[in-house]
Amino acid sequence: MHHSRQKFQLFALTGVLLSGLFSGGCALVPAISDVPAEPVQPGAESGDEKVIALVKKTPPVLPAKDQRYQLPPAQSRDLKVFIGSQTFEYVEDGQVILSGPVSSGNAKHPTPTGDYRVLSKQVDKRSGKYTNDFNQPTPMPYSLQFRGPYFVHEGWVPEYADSHGCVRLRYEDARLLFDRIQLGDPIVIKREGAARVANLDLATPPEPPSLLAELFSAFRS
């Protein structure tokens, strides 16, 4: 009986913790990156469906192996968010180096569209308005403020509009974007369009040569 009671208490506590993680305000929890792509959301422009599917199925690159962190500073940086297709792209010097899914504001709390700039950056921001089930300010990691209480930040990305107005990104995307983008850089949020696929050659380091290949190379030299 004592062991049964302990198991029940552990089960109940686990349920409370999970409930706290999946509820709250603008940002919830880091997105699960390997979730299969969902059907394309209505609102995407004709002909964009294939591009959107490629963006959403692109596997994440671990930060420790992502060569984009070592790129030299760019002359120009540009972030675009496409509400209709729930995608984003980040461009440096005319080349898409990062793209993926977002979760923007829902019908009751829409994300404002327009041309903005990065007003502030905060790696561990907390919401000043929304709280989770533990009555704590909702985490908004890797935040980029673009207008008043509106931010681009890491959060739960179910691949449909679900936030209170912010633009949520997956963990890998939010971390790299925060690392690369700078104060004053443009953020354009528009309803039409879809993100282009990023150049993954910039992200993945080349495979080291095998021992056999090195031996052959030594004999040829």
Residue frames as a rotation matrix with the C-alpha (Angstrom) as fourth column:
MET 1
0.573 0.819 0.000 0.00
0.819 -0.573 0.000 0.00
0.000 0.000 -1.000 0.00
HIS 2
0.418 -0.487 -0.767 2.85
0.183 -0.782 0.596 2.39
-0.890 -0.390 -0.237 0.85
HIS 3
-0.666 -0.710 0.229 4.56
0.332 -0.007 0.943 1.79
-0.668 0.704 0.241 -2.50
SER 4
-0.179 0.694 0.698 1.26
0.977 0.043 0.208 2.29
0.114 0.719 -0.686 -4.37
ARG 5
0.745 0.449 -0.493 0.73
0.553 -0.829 0.081 5.63
-0.372 -0.333 -0.866 -2.66
GLN 6
-0.053 -0.855 -0.516 4.27
0.069 -0.518 0.852 6.77
-0.996 0.009 0.087 -3.63
LYS 7
-0.705 -0.177 0.687 3.67
0.647 0.237 0.725 5.79
-0.291 0.955 -0.053 -7.25
PHE 8
0.291 0.905 0.312 0.40
0.951 -0.309 0.008 7.71
0.104 0.294 -0.950 -7.31
GLN 9
0.651 -0.100 -0.753 2.06
0.273 -0.894 0.355 10.83
-0.709 -0.437 -0.554 -5.85
LEU 10
-0.470 -0.881 -0.060 4.89
0.176 -0.160 0.971 10.64
-0.865 0.446 0.230 -8.38
PHE 11
-0.464 0.390 0.795 2.38
0.886 0.199 0.419 10.30
0.005 0.899 -0.438 -11.23
ALA 12
0.629 0.760 -0.163 0.39
0.770 -0.638 -0.006 13.29
-0.108 -0.122 -0.987 -9.98
LEU 13
0.309 -0.603 -0.735 3.52
0.098 -0.749 0.655 15.45
-0.946 -0.274 -0.172 -9.63
THR 14
-0.694 -0.562 0.450 4.62
0.463 0.132 0.877 14.53
-0.552 0.816 0.169 -13.17
GLY 15
-0.011 0.796 0.605 1.20
0.990 -0.074 0.116 15.59
0.137 0.600 -0.788 -14.47
VAL 16
0.755 0.273 -0.596 1.47
0.450 -0.877 0.169 18.98
-0.476 -0.396 -0.785 -12.75
LEU 17
-0.148 -0.914 -0.378 4.96
0.087 -0.393 0.915 19.60
-0.985 0.103 0.137 -14.13
LEU 18
-0.680 -0.067 0.730 3.90
0.702 0.226 0.675 18.77
-0.211 0.972 -0.107 -17.68
SER 19
0.402 0.900 0.171 0.85
0.915 -0.403 -0.030 20.98
0.042 0.168 -0.985 -17.36
GLY 20
0.555 -0.250 -0.793 3.06
0.223 -0.874 0.431 23.87
-0.802 -0.416 -0.430 -16.25
LEU 21
-0.536 -0.841 0.074 5.37
0.263 -0.083 0.961 23.43
-0.802 0.535 0.266 -19.21
PHE 22
-0.727 0.257 0.636 2.62
0.679 0.139 0.721 23.46
0.097 0.956 -0.275 -21.82
SER 23
0.479 0.870 0.114 0.64
0.839 -0.492 0.230 26.41
0.256 -0.015 -0.966 -20.53
GLY 24
-0.173 -0.527 -0.832 1.31
0.695 -0.664 0.276 30.04
-0.698 -0.530 0.481 -19.90
GLY 25
0.400 0.355 -0.845 1.79
-0.094 -0.901 -0.423 33.12
-0.912 0.249 -0.327 -21.99
CYS 26
0.634 -0.091 -0.768 3.61
-0.734 -0.382 -0.561 34.13
-0.242 0.920 -0.309 -25.12
ALA 27
-0.197 -0.749 -0.633 6.45
-0.755 0.528 -0.389 31.62
0.625 0.401 -0.670 -24.86
LEU 28
0.813 0.532 0.236 5.98
-0.565 0.620 0.545 28.13
0.143 -0.576 0.805 -23.54
VAL 29
0.504 -0.658 0.559 8.61
-0.050 0.624 0.779 25.44
-0.863 -0.420 0.282 -24.03
PRO 30
-0.468 -0.715 -0.520 11.41
-0.659 -0.109 0.744 24.77
-0.588 0.691 -0.420 -26.52
ALA 31
0.501 0.711 -0.493 9.94
-0.854 0.313 -0.416 23.19
-0.142 0.630 0.764 -29.63
ILE 32
0.229 -0.367 0.901 10.58
0.033 0.928 0.370 19.56
-0.973 -0.055 0.225 -30.46
SER 33
-0.185 -0.422 -0.887 12.67
-0.730 -0.546 0.412 19.85
-0.658 0.724 -0.206 -33.60
ASP 34
-0.956 -0.273 -0.108 12.06
-0.272 0.688 0.673 16.44
-0.110 0.672 -0.732 -35.09
VAL 35
-0.159 0.967 0.197 8.26
-0.013 0.198 -0.980 16.63
-0.987 -0.159 -0.019 -35.17
PRO 36
-0.486 -0.013 0.874 7.08
0.819 0.341 0.461 15.58
-0.304 0.940 -0.155 -38.65
ALA 37
-0.989 0.104 -0.101 5.93
-0.134 -0.918 0.372 18.40
-0.054 0.382 0.923 -40.90
GLU 38
-0.271 0.962 0.033 2.22
0.304 0.118 -0.945 19.19
-0.913 -0.246 -0.325 -40.68
PRO 39
0.099 0.383 0.918 0.09
0.995 -0.016 -0.101 19.94
-0.024 0.924 -0.382 -43.75
VAL 40
-0.820 -0.440 0.366 0.66
0.493 -0.868 0.061 23.41
0.291 0.230 0.929 -45.14
GLN 41
-0.402 0.668 -0.626 -1.51
0.558 -0.363 -0.746 26.00
-0.726 -0.649 -0.227 -43.41
PRO 42
0.409 0.609 0.680 -4.06
0.912 -0.301 -0.278 27.98
0.036 0.734 -0.678 -45.46
GLY 43
0.865 -0.010 -0.502 -2.92
0.075 -0.986 0.148 31.40
-0.497 -0.166 -0.852 -46.60
ALA 44
-0.189 -0.979 0.074 0.28
0.216 0.032 0.976 30.43
-0.958 0.200 0.205 -48.40
GLU 45
0.045 0.144 -0.989 0.74
-0.821 -0.559 -0.119 31.80
-0.569 0.817 0.093 -51.86
SER 46
0.938 0.330 0.106 0.15
-0.193 0.750 -0.632 29.48
-0.288 0.572 0.768 -54.80
GLY 47
0.677 -0.700 -0.228 3.27
-0.024 0.288 -0.957 27.50
0.736 0.653 0.178 -55.64
ASP 48
0.001 -0.703 0.712 4.87
-0.841 -0.386 -0.380 27.97
0.541 -0.598 -0.591 -52.21
GLU 49
0.822 0.461 0.333 3.73
-0.568 0.620 0.542 24.64
0.044 -0.635 0.771 -50.77
LYS 50
0.739 -0.588 -0.329 6.82
0.411 0.780 -0.472 22.70
0.534 0.213 0.818 -51.87
VAL 51
-0.179 -0.829 0.529 9.16
-0.061 -0.528 -0.847 25.33
0.982 -0.184 0.044 -50.43
ILE 52
0.177 0.325 0.929 7.28
-0.912 -0.301 0.279 25.41
0.370 -0.897 0.243 -47.11
ALA 53
0.976 0.208 -0.066 7.41
-0.177 0.931 0.318 21.61
0.128 -0.299 0.946 -46.83
LEU 54
0.353 -0.921 -0.163 11.16
0.469 0.325 -0.821 21.63
0.809 0.213 0.547 -47.41
VAL 55
-0.230 -0.413 0.881 11.65
-0.486 -0.736 -0.471 24.31
0.843 -0.537 -0.031 -44.77
LYS 56
0.425 0.510 0.748 9.64
-0.892 0.093 0.443 22.42
0.156 -0.855 0.494 -42.17
LYS 57
0.994 -0.038 -0.099 11.34
0.046 0.996 0.075 19.07
0.096 -0.079 0.992 -42.85
THR 58
0.302 -0.946 0.117 14.87
-0.272 -0.203 -0.940 20.48
0.914 0.252 -0.319 -42.70
PRO 59
0.554 -0.116 -0.825 16.67
0.706 0.591 0.391 18.65
0.442 -0.798 0.409 -39.86
PRO 60
0.967 -0.213 0.139 18.22
-0.254 -0.830 0.497 20.82
0.009 -0.515 -0.857 -37.17
VAL 61
0.258 -0.951 -0.173 21.98
0.256 0.240 -0.936 21.21
0.932 0.197 0.305 -36.91
LEU 62
0.597 -0.051 -0.801 23.44
0.801 0.089 0.592 20.99
0.041 -0.995 0.094 -33.42
PRO 63
0.984 -0.177 0.020 24.95
-0.178 -0.982 0.063 24.32
0.009 -0.066 -0.998 -32.29
ALA 64
0.397 -0.894 0.207 28.29
-0.203 0.134 0.970 22.67
-0.895 -0.427 -0.129 -31.52
LYS 65
-0.280 -0.479 0.832 28.57
0.655 0.538 0.530 21.57
-0.702 0.694 0.163 -35.19
ASP 66
0.696 0.643 0.320 26.89
0.680 -0.447 -0.581 24.53
-0.231 0.622 -0.748 -36.86
GLN 67
-0.293 -0.924 0.246 29.49
0.951 -0.255 0.173 26.42
-0.097 0.284 0.954 -38.88
ARG 68
0.235 0.453 0.860 27.26
0.576 -0.777 0.252 29.47
0.783 0.436 -0.444 -39.18
TYR 69
0.912 0.043 -0.409 28.31
0.389 -0.414 0.823 30.50
-0.133 -0.909 -0.394 -35.68
GLN 70
0.065 -0.985 -0.162 31.83
0.606 -0.090 0.790 30.97
-0.792 -0.150 0.591 -37.05
LEU 71
0.292 0.077 0.953 30.85
0.915 -0.311 -0.255 33.08
0.277 0.947 -0.162 -40.07
PRO 72
-0.812 -0.570 -0.128 32.43
0.584 -0.789 -0.190 36.56
0.007 -0.229 0.973 -40.18
PRO 73
-0.277 0.736 -0.618 30.09
0.252 -0.565 -0.786 39.51
-0.927 -0.373 -0.029 -39.48
ALA 74
-0.089 0.360 0.929 27.82
0.991 0.126 0.046 40.25
-0.100 0.925 -0.368 -42.43
GLN 75
-0.965 -0.205 0.161 27.43
0.237 -0.948 0.213 43.61
0.109 0.244 0.964 -44.10
SER 76
-0.440 0.886 0.148 23.65
-0.813 -0.463 0.354 43.28
0.382 0.035 0.923 -44.14
ARG 77
-0.970 0.232 -0.066 21.21
0.235 0.849 -0.474 41.20
-0.054 -0.475 -0.878 -42.09
ASP 78
-0.554 0.828 -0.090 17.49
-0.782 -0.480 0.398 40.84
0.286 0.291 0.913 -42.72
LEU 79
-0.914 0.343 0.218 14.76
0.177 0.819 -0.546 38.84
-0.366 -0.460 -0.809 -40.94
LYS 80
-0.558 0.794 -0.242 11.40
-0.723 -0.322 0.611 38.18
0.407 0.515 0.754 -42.63
VAL 81
-0.814 0.432 0.387 8.37
0.025 0.692 -0.721 36.48
-0.580 -0.578 -0.575 -41.04
PHE 82
-0.752 0.581 -0.310 5.52
-0.421 -0.062 0.905 35.23
0.507 0.811 0.292 -43.24
ILE 83
-0.551 0.584 0.596 2.30
-0.704 0.059 -0.708 34.95
-0.448 -0.809 0.379 -41.24
GLY 84
0.363 0.810 -0.461 0.26
-0.931 0.299 -0.208 33.13
-0.030 0.505 0.863 -43.90
SER 85
0.419 -0.280 -0.864 2.71
-0.293 0.859 -0.420 30.26
0.859 0.429 0.278 -44.28
GLN 86
0.949 -0.077 0.304 3.97
-0.295 0.113 0.949 30.38
-0.108 -0.991 0.084 -40.65
THR 87
0.525 -0.844 0.108 7.60
0.846 0.502 -0.180 30.46
0.098 0.186 0.978 -41.78
PHE 88
0.835 -0.350 -0.425 10.61
-0.198 -0.911 0.362 32.77
-0.514 -0.218 -0.829 -41.46
GLU 89
0.589 -0.758 0.282 13.88
0.741 0.367 -0.562 33.37
0.322 0.540 0.778 -43.26
TYR 90
0.725 -0.483 -0.490 17.04
0.026 -0.692 0.721 35.13
-0.688 -0.536 -0.490 -42.13
VAL 91
0.785 -0.375 0.493 19.31
0.554 0.070 -0.829 36.55
0.277 0.924 0.263 -44.83
GLU 92
0.438 -0.727 -0.528 22.91
0.136 -0.527 0.839 37.74
-0.889 -0.439 -0.132 -44.60
ASP 93
-0.427 -0.644 -0.635 24.43
-0.464 -0.446 0.765 39.57
-0.776 0.621 -0.109 -47.57
GLY 94
-0.095 0.528 -0.844 21.71
-0.995 -0.057 0.077 38.25
-0.008 0.847 0.531 -49.85
GLN 95
-0.526 -0.153 -0.837 22.03
-0.308 0.951 0.019 34.59
0.793 0.268 -0.547 -48.84
VAL 96
0.559 0.773 0.300 19.47
-0.641 0.172 0.748 32.67
0.527 -0.610 0.592 -46.77
ILE 97
-0.548 -0.819 -0.169 21.43
-0.468 0.468 -0.749 31.16
0.693 -0.332 -0.640 -43.90
LEU 98
-0.958 0.286 0.029 18.48
0.120 0.487 -0.865 30.24
-0.261 -0.825 -0.500 -41.65
SER 99
-0.453 0.885 -0.106 14.80
-0.753 -0.315 0.578 29.42
0.478 0.342 0.809 -42.21
GLY 100
-0.927 0.167 -0.337 12.08
0.291 0.885 -0.363 27.38
0.238 -0.434 -0.869 -40.55
PRO 101
-0.033 0.999 -0.014 8.60
0.651 0.032 0.758 27.33
0.758 0.016 -0.652 -39.01
VAL 102
-0.912 -0.121 0.393 7.18
-0.196 -0.713 -0.673 29.90
0.362 -0.691 0.626 -36.59
SER 103
-0.171 0.927 -0.333 4.12
0.950 0.245 0.194 30.26
0.262 -0.283 -0.923 -34.40
SER 104
-0.836 -0.096 0.540 2.73
0.093 -0.995 -0.033 33.78
0.540 0.022 0.841 -34.54
GLY 105
-0.832 0.517 0.200 -0.21
-0.434 -0.383 -0.815 35.41
-0.344 -0.766 0.543 -32.78
ASN 106
-0.674 0.663 0.325 -3.57
0.688 0.724 -0.052 33.67
-0.270 0.188 -0.944 -32.77
ALA 107
-0.226 0.663 0.714 -6.85
0.721 -0.379 0.580 35.19
0.655 0.646 -0.393 -33.99
LYS 108
0.766 0.560 -0.314 -7.48
0.611 -0.484 0.627 36.98
0.199 -0.672 -0.713 -30.68
HIS 109
0.607 -0.654 -0.452 -3.91
-0.026 -0.586 0.810 38.25
-0.794 -0.480 -0.373 -30.35
PRO 110
0.878 -0.223 0.423 -2.55
0.472 0.264 -0.841 38.75
0.076 0.938 0.337 -33.89
THR 111
-0.070 -0.967 -0.246 1.06
0.769 -0.209 0.604 39.61
-0.636 -0.147 0.758 -34.60
PRO 112
0.612 0.309 -0.728 1.30
-0.108 -0.879 -0.464 43.12
-0.783 0.363 -0.505 -36.10
THR 113
0.393 -0.464 0.794 2.57
0.904 0.355 -0.239 43.24
-0.171 0.811 0.559 -39.66
GLY 114
0.996 -0.079 -0.045 4.90
-0.087 -0.971 -0.222 45.91
-0.026 0.225 -0.974 -41.00
ASP 115
0.337 -0.940 0.049 8.53
0.349 0.076 -0.934 46.96
0.874 0.332 0.354 -41.27
TYR 116
0.993 0.004 0.121 10.36
-0.114 -0.310 0.944 47.07
0.042 -0.951 -0.308 -37.94
ARG 117
0.119 -0.990 -0.079 13.86
-0.395 0.026 -0.918 46.93
0.911 0.140 -0.388 -36.47
VAL 118
0.162 -0.160 -0.974 15.47
0.737 0.676 0.011 45.06
0.657 -0.719 0.228 -33.58
LEU 119
0.552 0.152 0.820 14.92
-0.275 -0.895 0.351 47.36
0.787 -0.419 -0.452 -30.59
SER 120
0.141 -0.508 0.850 16.49
-0.986 0.008 0.168 45.18
-0.092 -0.861 -0.500 -27.91
LYS 121
0.094 -0.185 -0.978 18.01
-0.265 0.943 -0.203 41.74
0.960 0.278 0.040 -27.28
GLN 122
-0.020 -0.083 0.996 17.65
-1.000 0.009 -0.019 39.73
-0.008 -0.997 -0.083 -24.08
VAL 123
-0.614 -0.354 -0.705 18.82
-0.502 0.865 0.003 36.14
0.609 0.356 -0.709 -23.75
ASP 124
-0.794 0.286 -0.536 16.71
0.533 0.752 -0.388 35.21
0.293 -0.594 -0.749 -20.70
LYS 125
-0.761 0.541 0.358 13.70
-0.534 -0.836 0.126 37.52
0.368 -0.095 0.925 -20.86
ARG 126
-0.756 0.641 -0.132 10.51
0.613 0.621 -0.489 36.78
-0.231 -0.450 -0.862 -18.91
SER 127
-0.267 0.751 0.604 7.05
0.598 -0.363 0.715 37.94
0.756 0.552 -0.352 -19.87
GLY 128
-0.995 -0.051 0.081 5.78
-0.022 -0.698 -0.716 41.02
0.093 -0.715 0.693 -18.03
LYS 129
-0.379 0.925 0.002 2.15
-0.909 -0.373 0.184 40.09
0.171 0.068 0.983 -18.68
TYR 130
0.527 0.611 -0.590 1.66
-0.571 0.769 0.287 36.33
0.629 0.185 0.755 -18.87
THR 131
-0.243 -0.541 0.805 2.39
-0.942 0.329 -0.063 33.61
-0.231 -0.774 -0.590 -16.32
ASN 132
-0.534 0.028 -0.845 2.49
-0.352 0.901 0.253 29.81
0.768 0.433 -0.471 -16.32
ASP 133
0.416 0.782 -0.464 0.69
0.074 0.479 0.875 27.35
0.906 -0.399 0.141 -14.03
PHE 134
-0.030 -0.502 -0.865 3.27
0.960 0.226 -0.164 28.00
0.278 -0.835 0.475 -11.32
ASN 135
0.874 0.456 -0.169 2.28
0.481 -0.861 0.166 31.69
-0.070 -0.226 -0.972 -11.37
GLN 136
-0.026 -0.944 -0.330 5.76
0.427 -0.309 0.850 32.57
-0.904 -0.119 0.411 -12.63
PRO 137
0.305 0.096 -0.947 6.46
-0.652 -0.704 -0.282 34.96
-0.694 0.704 -0.152 -15.53
THR 138
0.898 0.128 0.422 6.52
0.175 0.775 -0.608 32.97
-0.404 0.619 0.673 -18.76
PRO 139
-0.084 -0.996 -0.030 10.06
0.242 -0.050 0.969 32.42
-0.967 0.074 0.245 -20.13
MET 140
0.962 0.272 -0.039 10.88
0.042 -0.285 -0.957 34.09
-0.271 0.919 -0.286 -23.45
PRO 141
0.225 -0.972 0.068 14.49
0.370 0.150 0.917 33.01
-0.901 -0.181 0.393 -24.19
TYR 142
-0.628 -0.643 0.439 16.57
0.653 -0.127 0.747 34.65
-0.424 0.755 0.500 -26.94
SER 143
0.392 0.908 -0.144 14.17
0.737 -0.404 -0.542 37.58
-0.551 0.106 -0.828 -27.25
LEU 144
-0.818 -0.479 0.318 14.36
0.574 -0.642 0.509 40.17
-0.039 0.599 0.800 -30.02
GLN 145
-0.043 0.820 -0.570 12.01
0.497 -0.478 -0.724 43.11
-0.867 -0.314 -0.387 -29.46
PHE 146
-0.710 -0.199 0.675 10.61
0.702 -0.266 0.660 44.64
0.048 0.943 0.328 -32.63
ARG 147
-0.434 0.581 0.688 7.62
-0.115 -0.793 0.598 46.68
0.894 0.180 0.411 -31.38
GLY 148
0.097 0.546 0.832 6.38
-0.885 -0.335 0.323 47.47
0.455 -0.768 0.451 -27.87
PRO 149
0.089 -0.016 0.996 5.46
-0.785 0.614 0.080 44.18
-0.613 -0.789 0.042 -26.14
TYR 150
0.957 0.282 -0.073 6.08
-0.255 0.691 -0.676 42.13
-0.140 0.666 0.733 -29.30
PHE 151
0.026 -0.982 0.188 9.14
-0.792 0.095 0.604 39.87
-0.610 -0.165 -0.775 -29.57
VAL 152
0.541 -0.088 -0.836 10.68
-0.492 0.773 -0.400 37.15
0.682 0.628 0.375 -31.68
HIS 153
-0.153 -0.580 0.800 11.85
-0.985 0.150 -0.080 34.44
-0.074 -0.801 -0.594 -29.26
GLU 154
-0.864 -0.187 -0.467 12.20
-0.225 0.974 0.027 30.75
0.450 0.128 -0.884 -28.55
GLY 155
-0.390 0.758 0.522 9.01
-0.795 0.008 -0.606 28.92
-0.464 -0.652 0.600 -27.68
TRP 156
-0.311 0.409 0.858 6.55
0.229 0.908 -0.350 26.17
-0.922 0.087 -0.376 -28.50
VAL 157
-0.538 0.065 -0.841 6.09
-0.769 -0.446 0.458 25.93
-0.345 0.893 0.290 -32.29
PRO 158
-0.183 0.553 0.813 3.09
0.069 0.832 -0.551 23.75
-0.981 -0.045 -0.191 -33.19
GLU 159
-0.913 -0.271 0.305 3.29
0.327 -0.040 0.944 25.07
-0.243 0.962 0.125 -36.80
TYR 160
0.020 0.850 0.527 0.11
0.774 -0.346 0.530 27.10
0.633 0.398 -0.665 -36.55
ALA 161
-0.378 -0.139 0.915 -0.64
-0.200 -0.953 -0.227 30.53
0.904 -0.269 0.332 -35.07
ASP 162
0.269 0.431 -0.861 -0.82
0.623 0.604 0.497 29.97
0.734 -0.671 -0.106 -31.31
SER 163
-0.619 -0.640 -0.455 0.92
0.755 -0.323 -0.571 32.81
0.218 -0.697 0.683 -29.42
HIS 164
0.324 0.682 -0.656 -0.35
0.805 -0.563 -0.187 36.00
-0.496 -0.468 -0.732 -27.77
GLY 165
0.971 0.096 -0.219 1.25
-0.034 -0.852 -0.522 38.13
-0.236 0.515 -0.824 -30.49
CYS 166
0.124 -0.990 -0.066 4.92
-0.654 -0.131 0.745 37.24
-0.746 -0.049 -0.664 -30.34
VAL 167
0.616 -0.067 -0.785 6.70
-0.664 0.493 -0.563 35.20
0.425 0.867 0.259 -32.99
ARG 168
0.541 -0.385 0.748 7.99
-0.495 0.573 0.653 31.92
-0.680 -0.723 0.120 -31.57
LEU 169
0.275 -0.549 -0.789 10.92
-0.820 0.294 -0.491 30.01
0.502 0.782 -0.369 -33.05
ARG 170
0.857 -0.121 -0.502 12.36
0.255 0.944 0.209 26.58
0.448 -0.307 0.840 -32.38
TYR 171
0.794 -0.564 -0.227 15.32
0.165 -0.159 0.973 26.44
-0.585 -0.810 -0.033 -29.98
GLU 172
-0.032 -0.885 0.465 18.01
0.843 0.226 0.488 25.90
-0.537 0.407 0.739 -32.64
ASP 173
0.095 0.146 0.985 16.63
0.829 -0.560 0.003 28.71
0.552 0.816 -0.174 -34.81
ALA 174
0.932 0.327 0.158 16.18
0.183 -0.798 0.574 31.19
0.314 -0.506 -0.804 -31.95
ARG 175
0.610 -0.758 -0.232 19.68
0.374 0.017 0.927 30.59
-0.699 -0.652 0.294 -30.63
LEU 176
-0.252 -0.741 0.623 21.44
0.928 -0.003 0.372 31.08
-0.273 0.672 0.688 -33.96
LEU 177
0.289 0.432 0.854 19.31
0.678 -0.722 0.136 34.10
0.675 0.540 -0.502 -34.91
PHE 178
0.983 0.075 -0.167 20.01
0.178 -0.605 0.776 35.73
-0.043 -0.792 -0.608 -31.54
ASP 179
0.274 -0.960 -0.050 23.72
0.584 0.125 0.802 35.12
-0.764 -0.249 0.595 -32.02
ARG 180
-0.382 -0.496 0.780 23.86
0.918 -0.106 0.382 36.63
-0.107 0.862 0.496 -35.52
ILE 181
0.292 0.591 0.752 21.34
0.697 -0.670 0.255 39.49
0.654 0.450 -0.608 -35.68
GLN 182
-0.713 -0.623 -0.322 22.19
0.691 -0.543 -0.478 42.91
0.123 -0.563 0.817 -34.25
LEU 183
-0.063 0.658 -0.751 20.36
0.582 -0.587 -0.563 45.90
-0.811 -0.472 -0.346 -32.81
GLY 184
-0.153 0.093 -0.984 18.82
-0.486 -0.874 -0.007 48.02
-0.860 0.477 0.179 -35.54
ASP 185
-0.978 -0.199 0.061 18.61
-0.055 0.530 0.846 45.21
-0.200 0.824 -0.530 -38.09
PRO 186
-0.457 0.856 -0.242 15.34
-0.869 -0.372 0.326 45.09
0.189 0.359 0.914 -40.06
ILE 187
-0.833 0.397 0.385 12.49
0.229 0.881 -0.414 42.73
-0.504 -0.256 -0.825 -39.17
VAL 188
-0.651 0.640 -0.408 9.73
-0.738 -0.408 0.537 42.54
0.178 0.651 0.738 -41.78
ILE 189
-0.743 0.517 0.426 6.48
0.169 0.760 -0.628 40.81
-0.648 -0.395 -0.651 -40.84
LYS 190
-0.598 0.518 -0.612 4.08
-0.801 -0.406 0.439 40.23
-0.021 0.753 0.658 -43.72
ARG 191
0.159 0.788 0.594 1.03
-0.640 0.540 -0.546 38.12
-0.752 -0.294 0.591 -44.35
GLU 192
0.941 0.225 -0.253 1.88
-0.335 0.506 -0.795 36.79
-0.051 0.833 0.552 -47.80
GLY 193
0.246 -0.892 -0.378 4.81
-0.795 0.038 -0.606 34.72
0.555 0.450 -0.700 -48.99
ALA 194
0.999 -0.033 -0.016 6.89
0.036 0.852 0.522 31.84
-0.003 -0.523 0.853 -47.70
ALA 195
0.431 -0.901 0.049 10.45
-0.587 -0.239 0.773 31.33
-0.685 -0.362 -0.632 -46.56
ARG 196
0.542 -0.407 -0.735 13.11
-0.628 0.384 -0.677 30.02
0.558 0.829 -0.048 -48.90
VAL 197
0.917 -0.259 -0.302 15.21
0.367 0.845 0.388 27.03
0.154 -0.467 0.871 -47.95
ALA 198
0.716 -0.697 -0.031 18.44
-0.538 -0.580 0.611 27.93
-0.444 -0.421 -0.791 -46.16
ASN 199
0.423 -0.701 -0.575 21.84
-0.565 0.292 -0.772 27.04
0.709 0.651 -0.272 -47.56
LEU 200
0.983 0.035 0.179 22.68
-0.165 0.589 0.791 24.00
-0.078 -0.808 0.585 -45.43
ASP 201
0.485 -0.874 -0.019 26.21
0.589 0.343 -0.732 23.90
0.646 0.344 0.682 -46.83
LEU 202
-0.033 -0.471 0.882 26.93
-0.372 -0.813 -0.448 26.81
0.928 -0.343 -0.148 -44.49
ALA 203
0.526 0.393 0.755 25.71
-0.823 0.010 0.568 24.86
0.216 -0.920 0.328 -41.49
THR 204
0.966 -0.056 0.251 27.22
-0.024 0.952 0.305 21.40
-0.256 -0.301 0.919 -41.84
PRO 205
0.176 -0.973 -0.150 31.00
-0.783 -0.231 0.577 20.95
-0.596 0.016 -0.803 -41.63
PRO 206
0.274 -0.126 -0.953 32.62
-0.797 0.525 -0.299 18.66
0.538 0.842 0.043 -44.22
GLU 207
0.993 0.089 0.081 33.08
-0.118 0.855 0.505 15.03
-0.024 -0.511 0.859 -43.24
PRO 208
0.214 -0.972 0.097 36.67
-0.787 -0.113 0.606 14.22
-0.578 -0.206 -0.789 -42.17
PRO 209
0.123 -0.213 -0.969 38.49
-0.832 0.510 -0.218 11.86
0.541 0.833 -0.115 -44.56
SER 210
0.968 0.240 0.078 38.50
-0.247 0.839 0.485 8.21
0.051 -0.489 0.871 -43.65
LEU 211
0.333 -0.883 0.331 41.66
-0.388 0.191 0.901 6.42
-0.859 -0.429 -0.279 -42.56
LEU 212
0.228 -0.205 0.952 41.69
0.708 0.706 -0.017 4.49
-0.669 0.678 0.306 -45.83
ALA 213
0.862 0.135 0.488 41.47
0.456 -0.624 -0.634 7.72
0.219 0.769 -0.600 -47.85
GLU 214
0.784 -0.619 0.044 44.35
-0.562 -0.678 0.473 9.19
-0.263 -0.395 -0.880 -45.84
LEU 215
0.184 -0.728 0.661 46.49
0.062 0.680 0.731 6.11
-0.981 -0.093 0.170 -46.54
PHE 216
0.438 0.043 0.898 45.84
0.871 0.225 -0.436 6.35
-0.221 0.973 0.061 -50.28
SER 217
0.978 -0.055 0.202 46.67
0.000 -0.965 -0.263 10.06
0.210 0.258 -0.943 -50.15
ALA 218
0.542 -0.823 0.168 49.96
-0.477 -0.136 0.868 9.30
-0.692 -0.551 -0.466 -48.38
PHE 219
0.096 -0.507 0.857 50.96
0.526 0.757 0.389 6.76
-0.845 0.413 0.339 -51.05
ARG 220
0.643 0.212 0.736 50.16
0.761 -0.279 -0.586 9.21
0.081 0.937 -0.341 -53.89
SER 221
0.968 -0.249 0.032 52.27
-0.251 -0.959 0.128 11.99
-0.001 -0.132 -0.991 -52.37
